[in-house]
């Protein structure tokens, strides 16, 4: 959210955006793939839309990224009204 950019994380253990998010007690990441899109209202990040999968066969791509960005944009416009 600090960078105000949407990210796709398909390798959570090695991705720099994934700092101890969703890590279980045994040290493994809880999710195998994630998309995070910040909700920006009046120039300030106020939240995020997150799509996550626990299935190791699922990899997030461009479609999931656009879906999260669209949802975040819609929520941001609703908050501005």
Buried (B, 14 or more C-beta within 10 A) or exposed (E): BEEEEBBBBBEBEEBEEBEEBBBEEEEEBEBBBBBBBBBBBEEEBBBBBBBBBEEEEBEBEEEBBEBBBEBBBEBBEEBEE
